[in-house]
Amino acid sequence: MLKGLKRVLGLDPNERALKRYRQIADDINGLEPEYSAKSDEDLRSLVADFKRRANEGESLDNLLVEVFALVREVSRRTLGLRHFDVQLMGGMALHEGKITEMKTGEGKTLVATLAVVLNALSGNGVHVVTVNDYLAKRDAEWMGPIYRFLGLSVKCIYAYMDQKERKEAYLSDVTYGTNSEFGFDYLRDNMAVAKDQLVQRGHHFCIVDEVDSILIDEARTPLIISGPSEDNVEMYTTADQIARQLKEGRDFEKDEKERNVAFTEDGIARCENLLKMPGLFSDAANSDLAHRIVQAVKAHVLFQKDVHYVVKDGEIIIVDEFTGRLMFGRRYSDGLHQAIEAKEKVRVGRESQTLATITLQNYFRMYRKLAGMTGTAVTESEEFKEIYGLDVIVVPTNKPMVRSDFPDVIYRTSLEKFHAVAEEVEETYSNGQPVLVGTTSIENSERISKLLKARKIPHQVLNAKYHEKEAQIVAQAGRFGAVTVATNMAGRGTDIVLGGNPDFLAKETLRKEGNVEDLDPSKYQQLLEEYRQICAKERDEVLDKGGLKIIGTERHESRRIDNQLRGRSGRQGDPGSSRFYLSLEDDLLRLFGSERIQGIMEKLGMEEGEAIEHNLLTKAIESAQKKVEQMHFDIRRQLLSYDNVMNQQREAVYGERHRILEDKNIIDHTRDVATGVVDDVLNHYFPEEGEPEPERAEARLRGLFGPGFEPYLKSVDSSRLLPEVSEQIKQEVESRFIRKIENLGPLVADELMRFIVLHTLDTSWKDHLLAMDELRRGIGLRAIGQKDPLLEYQFESYNLFQSMMGRVRESISELAFRVTVVSEETRRSPDRQSLRESRDFAMPILSREVPGAGVGTEKHQPIRKGPKVGRNDPCPCGSGKKYKYCCGKNA
């Protein structure tokens, strides 16, 4: 009612934007006769003029009408596709940095070309992000003729491509790729040790296709580049054996909503008895094993095979719960993936240590202008606005929507529900009407498949196990009599055309004949024409039967996923229908459904096989979905709140790395770091309040820069005398540094100093990420003490970061003053041992003949006296790390 009132009063921001867009679309249409009359060369010459005007400072908004008219004409000539007015409106929303919501089949891929070309005029590069590699390559090839006609280069990035080719792709005017590739390239750029290893050139303008899937669904999992840690994998096997002997209700309670488990007193005692380890859950020395047991129990009771993951070729592959796709290369963190591997009796991999990480939220917020498009965004408009500052513009369909969406049907049990679905499919199939059955898991899709096989109904199954055939299956789901069972139809990227897709059919025929690689154009055109006639005939038959029927076997946690399934029907004004079949045993109703739904069902005294349907029940179910959506929003908001703390530190470190890679005076930079460390040391040991410690200050300076500083500090008994002494010490340090550079030679010194600074910063950052992981893991316990965990995390992480940067500066100074270069002859010299004992050779030696050799402190093994050092105890060498991460690595 409120929305209707806003629309009538002209207060609806969406309607105001559409009204403005329609006026601009009229201006674009006014140029169509003029542009249609121009030759190809005349059209191409316009691009150079637009670029000149943009470079001279004219705003892209002023160029929009002319550029959009140009792109539409070029599209008509190269692809045979003319942008509809609603597509022009969608392109305007993208250019303004908003999210365009357009229904399935409205041509979002073509819409993107308008904003891409306009924003590519600046020469800074435009990124177009898709949900998988197939769509990235397809869209780049499909829309490529438009860009190339206009003199714009277009490339696609994908996994495992050559470094040189990847860099060229980013230098193109338009770059297509997946969110993972863009994000990981950013992280890899910030691990590069040389300027020529960088591939990205900034973040100017980005369009995210299926923006809700990428910026919301996948945003719950951060991007992580990791390396193997030294953890003992046998611990996971032990934990799995214990987990198999525990029982729910007696030893632990599970919380399916939060995906967590809580051990009872009996459960803790049982674990301790089985392992003969009193204090297993209370002794900090046993915390690792206790944590593994908790993860093992989670793996057994909260993560199901063929629902949350699949076992493929001896590996655990995660299934994306929103799209049903396999997430190759992804692993659950915190030891959970290893717990699942132990559960399924496959090889257990080592737990990884984070080397670089960023959330998708913070990656995409780096773009100066961000836009997106999808068929379902308005339900998440609050999150898009709060997290990304993005408004959602709902663009009307080109033709009126005539699909019929029927109320949900609810049964008592899932068995009754699935039999009812099978009967509905059988009746629909006998009538020749195509039907698409949507499920929320691989397990349920295969369950439906078995029921259909029993009824001898031919059908296609699309889930993560048959991912390779995705496009072919989806493209033909609208043929006469077609039955398709699909897991989570989110972001499939291929339209279901009633009557079938003749292009896919022609290529499939050639593929069966074995000559799809050496495509014969004449043969292909012949097959294409034949299938066009067949598909046109089938389309008329399907339209007579009522179009594509959608049957949902369960409501998803997110209304968007349900809407995406529905949106497969009713494309471009086609008829169609949709209905969801539910049961009281469905997870959504069981965990989040109101008791009122179950109460109504019980009062009606329903018999077996009976079902009820009512709009009130449908609204109650949507209310349950809103609860789940809010819960997930809170999770993502919390993830972002914690990552924002890390993001400030990440930006500081990565910004410093870029300055180091670009710095032509790295030697001066290193000298400034060394003199700055002098101030750090003196301020620490000569506090304004408290007793000065000149002996300790001299010892620290001696450890960093060598002996000879005692005379400077001999007469200093308070901080008042420090400024003059500080300058004297800095001059001494500078003179020693200059001599070191002269001994090394300017070229070698430049290379060594750059390597030392980067190596030290990267090593410290890696250790800092590990410390932050451990801090984050335990910070929630601060709530018990009536403290805000987030505020505590901010305070603690700030202190950790400051300590890290202090160690970085000191390590750089120490290495810079100790490093030296020797030849292979010196390396093989019989006097090498005596040389090692001198101060310069206290570090591993760099050699000109061994490029890229590392610099680092030698590992000092502690003298083992007294009680044995525990793996989680502080390392006796004084590094500040746990023993297992320091000297105990190889113990």
JOHUZI-V939185 format. One record per residue. RES is the residue in one letter. PHI is phi in whole degrees, 0 to 359 (none if undefined). NEAR is the number of other C-alpha atoms within 8 Angstrom. D_LAST is the distance of its C-alpha to the last C-alpha in Angstrom with 2 decimals. Layout:
RES/PHI/NEAR/D_LAST, RES/PHI/NEAR/D_LAST
//
This chain:
M/none/4/70.94, L/297/5/69.43, K/297/7/68.32, G/296/7/71.85, L/295/8/73.37, K/300/10/71.13, R/295/10/72.19, V/295/7/75.86, L/276/7/75.62, G/73/8/73.69, L/259/9/70.65, D/285/10/68.15, P/298/6/65.83, N/293/9/65.21, E/293/10/68.96, R/297/10/69.53, A/295/9/66.93, L/295/10/68.44, K/297/8/71.91, R/294/8/70.81, Y/296/10/69.06, R/297/10/72.24, Q/295/8/74.28, I/293/9/71.91, A/298/12/71.96, D/296/8/75.75, D/295/9/75.48, I/296/12/73.20, N/298/8/75.68, G/294/7/78.42, L/272/10/76.79, E/301/10/76.43, P/301/7/79.88, E/296/7/79.32, Y/287/11/75.87, S/294/7/77.06, A/278/6/79.78, K/283/8/77.45, S/281/6/76.35, D/301/6/72.72, E/295/6/72.85, D/297/8/74.29, L/295/12/71.48, R/295/11/68.82, S/293/8/70.51, L/297/8/70.15, V/299/10/66.33, A/299/8/66.61, D/293/8/69.04, F/296/11/66.75, K/297/10/63.81, R/298/8/66.08, R/295/9/67.25, A/294/12/63.70, N/291/8/62.59, E/277/6/65.68, G/108/6/64.57, E/292/9/66.47, S/290/7/64.55, L/294/9/63.32, D/299/5/65.30, N/291/7/68.48, L/271/11/67.55, L/304/9/66.59, V/300/11/70.01, E/292/9/70.54, V/292/12/67.00, F/297/12/67.01, A/296/13/70.45, L/295/10/69.19, V/297/12/66.11, R/297/11/68.28, E/293/12/70.75, V/294/10/68.07, S/298/13/66.44, R/298/10/69.84, R/282/8/70.39, T/268/8/66.97, L/250/8/65.82, G/75/7/69.11, L/243/7/67.69, R/252/8/69.52, H/298/10/67.79, F/288/7/69.55, D/299/9/70.40, V/293/10/67.69, Q/289/13/65.15, L/300/13/66.41, M/295/13/65.90, G/297/12/62.33, G/295/13/61.68, M/295/10/63.07, A/298/12/60.69, L/297/16/57.72, H/298/11/58.98, E/279/7/59.25, G/76/11/55.57, K/235/14/56.23, I/263/16/55.32, T/263/14/58.00, E/263/14/58.40, M/229/15/60.41, K/297/11/60.87, T/303/11/59.51, G/89/8/61.65, E/274/11/63.02, G/85/8/61.38, K/296/11/58.54, T/301/7/57.16, L/288/10/60.50, V/302/13/60.67, A/300/11/57.50, T/300/12/59.20, L/297/14/61.64, A/289/12/59.12, V/298/10/56.84, V/297/11/59.68, L/300/13/60.94, N/278/11/57.58, A/283/12/56.70, L/298/9/59.71, S/288/9/57.69, G/83/6/55.49, N/269/8/52.21, G/90/14/51.16, V/239/14/51.28, H/254/11/48.47, V/243/12/49.44, V/256/13/46.70, T/238/14/46.97, V/273/13/44.99, N/207/8/44.07, D/296/10/44.15, Y/300/6/47.30, L/292/10/49.31, A/298/15/48.07, K/293/11/49.25, R/298/8/52.40, D/292/11/53.47, A/295/12/52.83, E/287/8/54.94, W/293/7/57.54, M/272/10/58.20, G/308/10/57.57, P/304/10/61.27, I/295/13/62.21, Y/296/12/59.73, R/293/10/60.49, F/302/9/64.24, L/272/9/63.78, G/80/8/61.78, L/260/10/58.45, S/274/9/55.32, V/222/14/53.15, K/221/11/49.75, C/234/11/47.15, I/260/12/43.36, Y/208/9/41.25, A/295/5/37.74, Y/66/4/36.48, M/280/8/39.45, D/298/6/39.37, Q/302/8/38.40, K/296/6/41.78, E/294/8/43.65, R/295/11/41.81, K/295/11/42.76, E/297/9/46.36, A/297/12/46.42, Y/287/14/45.63, L/280/9/48.28, S/290/12/50.86, D/293/13/53.35, V/229/15/52.16, T/235/15/48.65, Y/262/16/48.04, G/176/17/44.66, T/271/14/42.60, N/299/10/41.09, S/295/7/37.56, E/296/11/38.27, F/297/9/39.78, G/294/12/37.00, F/290/11/34.13, D/297/10/36.03, Y/297/9/36.21, L/293/12/32.45, R/296/8/31.85, D/300/11/34.44, N/269/9/32.44, M/240/8/29.35, A/291/9/31.53, V/252/8/30.97, A/214/7/34.59, K/300/8/37.95, D/286/4/39.04, Q/272/9/36.23, L/286/9/37.90, V/245/11/40.05, Q/279/10/41.56, R/233/6/44.41, G/112/5/44.73, H/229/8/45.78, H/266/10/49.58, F/219/13/51.01, C/224/13/49.44, I/247/14/51.12, V/256/13/49.00, D/281/11/50.52, E/49/13/49.99, V/297/13/49.00, D/290/11/48.59, S/295/12/46.10, I/278/12/43.94, L/276/10/44.32, I/241/9/44.36, D/297/9/42.92, E/278/9/39.97, A/286/12/39.46, R/285/9/37.57, T/243/7/34.53, P/288/9/33.14, L/280/11/32.30, I/225/10/28.57, I/257/10/26.81, S/227/9/23.17, G/230/8/20.10, P/292/8/17.29, S/262/8/14.48, E/261/8/10.99, D/295/6/12.37, N/277/6/12.36, V/287/10/15.92, E/295/6/16.46, M/298/9/16.95, Y/291/14/20.12, T/295/10/21.54, T/299/8/21.17, A/298/13/22.83, D/295/14/25.55, Q/297/8/26.37, I/292/11/26.88, A/300/11/28.97, R/294/8/31.27, Q/261/6/32.24, L/260/10/33.26, K/239/7/36.82, E/293/8/38.33, G/93/6/40.63, R/268/10/39.17, D/258/14/35.46, F/201/13/35.54, E/243/11/38.08, K/249/11/37.90, D/240/8/39.46, E/292/8/40.48, K/297/6/41.89, E/267/5/38.65, R/51/9/36.43, N/217/10/34.51, V/229/11/33.99, A/230/7/34.19, F/280/9/33.04, T/272/10/35.57, E/299/7/35.01, D/296/8/35.52, G/295/12/32.96, I/297/12/30.26, A/297/8/31.20, R/296/9/31.20, C/299/10/27.64, E/296/12/26.46, N/291/9/28.48, L/296/8/27.29, L/265/6/23.60, K/57/6/24.39, M/229/8/22.65, P/299/6/25.15, G/75/8/24.75, L/304/13/23.02, F/264/9/24.99, S/247/7/25.32, D/274/8/21.94, A/299/7/20.01, A/294/9/16.67, N/257/11/17.99, S/298/11/19.50, D/298/7/17.52, L/293/10/18.70, A/300/10/22.14, H/296/8/22.51, R/297/13/21.75, I/294/13/24.44, V/300/9/26.93, Q/295/11/26.40, A/296/16/26.83, V/295/12/30.09, K/302/13/31.27, A/300/13/30.68, H/279/12/32.88, V/253/8/35.71, L/244/10/36.01, F/236/10/35.23, Q/255/10/37.58, K/294/8/37.45, D/67/10/40.24, V/241/12/40.74, H/266/11/37.59, Y/203/12/35.85, V/232/11/36.58, V/257/9/34.65, K/226/7/35.45, D/54/4/34.15, G/75/7/31.13, E/234/9/30.19, I/269/11/30.84, I/249/14/33.32, I/289/12/34.41, V/258/14/38.18, D/295/10/39.74, E/292/10/41.66, F/266/9/44.39, T/248/10/45.15, G/76/15/43.92, R/271/10/42.17, L/284/11/38.82, M/255/9/36.24, F/297/6/34.36, G/85/5/31.08, R/269/7/30.87, R/224/7/28.19, Y/295/7/28.28, S/265/6/25.80, D/62/6/23.70, G/83/10/22.38, L/291/12/25.99, H/297/11/26.14, Q/296/12/23.22, A/296/16/25.04, I/291/12/28.19, E/299/14/26.53, A/294/13/25.34, K/299/11/28.87, E/271/6/30.56, K/62/6/28.37, V/253/9/27.45, R/297/8/24.16, V/273/9/21.86, G/275/7/20.64, R/291/11/17.58, E/294/12/18.54, S/267/8/19.57, Q/249/9/19.18, T/292/12/22.57, L/257/11/23.43, A/202/11/27.16, T/206/10/29.48, I/201/13/33.13, T/278/12/35.57, L/298/13/38.64, Q/301/11/40.79, N/286/11/39.53, Y/294/10/39.52, F/287/8/43.15, R/285/9/44.28, M/285/7/43.58, Y/293/11/46.66, R/296/8/49.77, K/220/8/51.75, L/238/14/50.46, A/219/15/52.64, G/205/14/52.30, M/212/15/54.34, T/192/15/54.24, G/269/11/56.61, T/216/12/55.21, A/226/13/54.23, V/295/8/56.79, T/292/8/55.14, E/248/8/52.09, S/300/10/54.18, E/297/7/53.00, E/292/9/49.33, F/301/12/50.23, K/288/10/52.22, E/290/8/49.76, I/275/8/46.55, Y/247/9/47.98, G/69/7/51.45, L/256/12/53.01, D/271/9/56.44, V/254/13/57.38, I/249/11/60.68, V/270/9/62.08, V/268/11/64.21, P/294/6/67.00, T/286/11/67.22, N/293/10/69.56, K/237/6/71.44, P/300/7/71.85, M/281/10/69.26, V/240/9/71.07, R/293/11/68.22, S/260/8/68.82, D/255/7/65.88, F/275/7/66.70, P/297/10/65.42, D/293/13/62.45, V/249/12/63.13, I/242/12/61.25, Y/247/15/60.91, R/287/14/59.60, T/239/9/56.93, S/292/12/54.88, L/299/6/56.51, E/297/11/59.95, K/298/15/58.79, F/293/10/57.40, H/293/9/60.54, A/294/8/62.68, V/296/11/60.79, A/298/11/61.28, E/293/8/64.99, E/296/8/65.35, V/296/10/63.69, E/298/11/65.95, E/294/8/69.05, T/296/11/68.03, Y/296/14/67.23, S/296/8/70.60, N/273/8/72.26, G/90/11/70.49, Q/284/16/68.87, P/293/17/65.30, V/223/17/62.70, L/244/13/59.14, V/257/12/57.05, G/258/16/54.08, T/237/14/51.15, T/257/14/48.06, S/208/12/45.58, I/298/14/45.10, E/302/8/45.65, N/289/9/49.06, S/295/16/50.13, E/285/9/49.59, R/293/8/51.39, I/297/11/54.37, S/301/11/54.25, K/296/8/54.60, L/295/10/57.61, L/289/13/59.24, K/297/9/58.70, A/296/7/60.40, R/267/7/63.34, K/59/6/63.24, I/259/9/62.88, P/295/7/61.40, H/203/10/58.73, Q/248/8/55.75, V/247/11/52.31, L/239/14/50.26, N/212/12/46.76, A/299/11/43.21, K/286/7/43.31, Y/241/9/46.32, H/300/10/45.27, E/295/5/46.44, K/266/8/50.06, E/306/10/50.19, A/298/9/52.82, Q/297/8/55.12, I/294/11/55.11, V/296/11/55.79, A/298/14/58.49, Q/256/13/60.57, A/290/16/60.21, G/260/16/63.71, R/286/15/65.61, F/300/12/68.43, G/77/11/67.08, A/286/14/63.39, V/236/14/60.90, T/233/13/57.41, V/251/15/54.55, A/228/13/51.94, T/268/15/48.81, N/45/13/48.99, M/283/12/51.38, A/288/10/49.85, G/58/9/49.92, R/289/8/50.91, G/78/5/52.78, T/234/7/55.52, D/288/9/58.93, I/268/14/60.59, V/265/12/64.02, L/298/13/66.75, G/93/16/68.05, G/105/14/64.91, N/256/11/63.54, P/297/10/65.50, D/297/8/63.02, F/295/9/60.14, L/295/10/62.52, A/295/12/63.67, K/293/10/60.17, E/294/8/59.12, T/297/8/62.11, L/297/12/61.20, R/295/9/57.61, K/294/7/58.88, E/279/7/61.04, G/84/7/57.99, N/234/9/59.21, V/291/9/57.70, E/290/5/55.82, D/263/5/59.07, L/295/8/61.04, D/272/6/64.79, P/303/6/66.40, S/293/6/69.76, K/296/7/68.27, Y/297/12/66.12, Q/297/8/69.15, Q/296/8/71.22, L/295/9/68.68, L/299/12/68.15, E/295/8/71.90, E/298/8/72.16, Y/289/12/69.37, R/298/9/70.80, Q/294/8/74.00, I/295/8/72.19, C/292/13/70.01, A/296/9/73.05, K/294/9/74.90, E/296/13/71.98, R/300/13/71.57, D/298/9/75.14, E/295/10/74.58, V/293/18/71.41, L/299/11/73.22, D/296/7/76.00, K/275/9/73.47, G/107/11/72.04, G/78/17/69.10, L/280/16/65.44, K/260/13/64.60, I/253/16/61.25, I/237/13/59.94, G/263/14/56.86, T/267/14/55.27, E/187/12/53.40, R/282/11/53.27, H/282/10/50.10, E/299/8/48.42, S/252/10/49.71, R/297/12/53.43, R/299/9/52.70, I/294/12/51.31, D/296/11/54.44, N/294/9/56.63, Q/294/14/54.94, L/295/13/55.73, R/301/9/59.30, G/295/11/59.58, R/291/11/59.37, S/252/16/62.97, G/84/15/65.93, R/289/15/64.96, Q/49/11/67.63, G/80/10/70.21, D/291/12/69.75, P/286/14/70.52, G/172/14/67.79, S/208/15/66.59, S/212/14/63.46, R/203/12/62.64, F/252/12/59.57, Y/255/14/59.31, L/234/14/57.26, S/217/13/56.60, L/293/12/55.68, E/271/9/52.46, D/297/10/51.22, D/303/7/48.10, L/299/12/49.95, L/287/13/52.81, R/290/9/50.68, L/266/8/48.23, F/238/11/50.34, G/293/11/53.93, S/289/9/56.36, E/296/6/57.66, R/298/6/61.08, I/298/10/60.49, Q/294/9/59.66, G/297/8/62.54, I/298/8/64.99, M/298/10/63.88, E/289/8/64.30, K/296/6/67.69, L/289/6/69.02, G/56/6/68.32, M/293/8/67.27, E/275/5/67.67, E/298/6/65.12, G/90/7/65.10, E/278/8/66.88, A/220/9/65.58, I/235/7/66.64, E/217/10/66.65, H/197/9/67.63, N/299/8/66.96, L/296/6/65.98, L/294/10/63.17, T/299/11/61.99, K/293/8/61.95, A/296/11/60.02, I/291/10/57.37, E/297/9/57.16, S/296/8/56.70, A/296/13/53.69, Q/296/14/52.29, K/298/10/52.81, K/298/9/50.70, V/293/11/47.78, E/300/10/48.26, Q/294/8/48.22, M/297/8/45.02, H/293/8/43.29, F/299/9/44.83, D/297/8/43.34, I/296/9/39.86, R/294/10/40.29, R/295/9/41.77, Q/293/8/38.84, L/304/9/36.36, L/291/11/38.43, S/300/9/38.69, Y/288/10/34.94, D/289/10/34.61, N/299/9/37.44, V/296/10/35.27, M/295/8/32.53, N/295/10/35.31, Q/298/8/36.58, Q/290/9/33.19, R/299/8/32.82, E/297/8/36.28, A/294/8/35.53, V/292/10/32.36, Y/293/9/33.98, G/297/8/37.17, E/295/8/35.40, R/300/10/33.75, H/295/9/37.22, R/295/8/38.72, I/294/11/36.12, L/296/10/36.82, E/272/7/40.56, D/293/7/40.61, K/275/4/42.55, N/239/6/41.88, I/296/11/38.10, I/295/10/38.25, D/297/7/40.52, H/299/8/38.25, T/295/13/35.23, R/299/10/37.53, D/295/8/38.64, V/298/11/35.08, A/297/13/34.44, T/291/11/37.68, G/293/8/36.98, V/294/11/33.71, V/304/12/35.91, D/299/9/37.83, D/301/8/34.72, V/295/11/33.48, L/294/11/36.96, N/295/8/37.76, H/287/7/34.60, Y/267/11/35.24, F/233/13/39.02, P/292/10/39.70, E/296/5/43.33, E/239/4/43.04, G/121/6/41.05, E/283/6/40.34, P/290/10/39.43, E/230/8/36.38, P/297/12/37.32, E/296/6/34.80, R/290/8/31.84, A/297/11/33.52, E/295/11/33.95, A/295/8/30.32, R/291/9/29.22, L/295/13/31.80, R/297/11/30.79, G/294/9/27.14, L/274/10/28.52, F/241/10/31.54, G/101/7/31.51, P/286/8/33.68, G/113/6/37.35, F/257/10/37.71, E/299/8/38.59, P/300/7/42.35, Y/291/10/42.49, L/260/10/41.05, K/300/7/42.74, S/262/6/45.81, V/272/10/44.35, D/241/7/44.57, S/203/8/44.99, S/290/10/44.40, R/294/5/48.11, L/269/9/47.50, L/293/10/44.53, P/308/7/46.35, E/294/7/47.83, V/293/10/44.69, S/301/11/42.61, E/296/8/44.91, Q/294/9/44.68, I/293/11/40.88, K/298/10/40.92, Q/296/8/43.41, E/295/8/41.22, V/297/11/38.19, E/298/10/40.46, S/295/8/41.85, R/294/8/38.44, F/295/10/37.43, I/298/8/40.68, R/297/8/40.05, K/298/9/36.57, I/295/10/38.23, E/298/8/40.98, N/293/6/38.56, L/284/10/36.71, G/94/8/39.94, P/300/8/40.92, L/293/6/39.92, V/295/8/36.45, A/299/11/35.98, D/300/10/37.04, E/294/8/34.55, L/294/8/31.64, M/296/12/32.47, R/296/12/32.79, F/295/9/29.43, I/300/12/27.76, V/297/11/29.45, L/294/11/28.68, H/299/9/25.04, T/295/11/24.47, L/296/10/26.52, D/294/9/24.88, T/297/8/21.27, S/292/11/22.41, W/296/11/24.51, K/298/11/21.70, D/295/8/19.66, H/294/11/23.01, L/298/11/23.68, L/296/10/20.48, A/297/8/21.57, M/293/9/25.06, D/300/8/24.00, E/293/8/22.42, L/298/10/25.53, R/296/9/27.86, R/296/7/26.28, G/254/7/27.04, I/292/10/30.07, G/298/8/32.55, L/292/8/32.05, R/297/11/33.86, A/297/9/37.05, I/298/6/36.97, G/271/6/37.62, Q/60/6/40.57, K/244/9/38.85, D/285/8/39.08, P/303/11/35.61, L/293/8/36.66, L/296/8/37.85, E/297/11/34.70, Y/296/12/32.65, Q/298/9/34.86, F/293/8/34.48, E/295/8/30.71, S/292/11/30.11, Y/298/8/32.52, N/296/8/30.60, L/298/9/27.29, F/292/10/29.11, Q/297/8/30.73, S/296/8/27.48, M/299/11/25.95, M/295/8/29.04, G/296/8/28.94, R/294/9/25.41, V/299/11/26.60, R/297/11/29.57, E/293/11/27.70, S/295/9/25.06, I/299/14/27.97, S/297/14/29.81, E/297/11/26.99, L/294/12/26.20, A/298/10/29.94, F/274/10/30.62, R/260/11/27.80, V/295/12/27.99, T/211/9/30.07, V/241/9/31.21, V/232/10/31.35, S/270/9/32.96, E/296/8/31.60, E/297/6/33.66, T/294/8/31.92, R/300/8/28.49, R/268/7/29.50, S/295/7/31.22, P/295/5/30.61, D/273/6/30.64, R/302/10/27.56, Q/296/7/25.40, S/292/7/28.07, L/295/8/28.36, R/300/10/24.66, E/283/8/25.31, S/285/8/28.04, R/297/7/27.53, D/299/9/28.26, F/258/13/25.43, A/287/11/22.72, M/250/12/21.93, P/305/10/21.28, I/268/10/24.81, L/271/12/26.98, S/236/11/29.51, R/298/8/32.83, E/282/6/32.45, V/236/7/29.23, P/300/6/30.33, G/80/4/27.90, A/298/7/25.04, G/270/6/22.66, V/238/12/22.54, G/187/7/19.69, T/285/7/18.08, E/290/7/15.68, K/281/5/12.12, H/267/6/12.35, Q/282/6/9.45, P/292/7/10.81, I/284/4/12.63, R/275/5/11.53, K/232/5/15.02, G/81/4/16.55, P/294/4/15.27, K/294/6/11.75, V/278/7/10.68, G/284/7/11.32, R/299/9/9.86, N/261/9/13.34, D/283/9/13.92, P/299/9/14.70, C/291/15/12.11, P/297/7/13.27, C/288/8/13.71, G/88/7/16.71, S/287/7/16.31, G/92/6/17.63, K/270/9/15.07, K/292/11/13.11, Y/304/16/9.62, K/291/10/8.49, Y/263/9/10.64, C/237/10/9.74, C/292/14/7.16, G/276/10/4.72, K/302/9/5.68, N/254/4/3.78, A/282/4/0.00
//
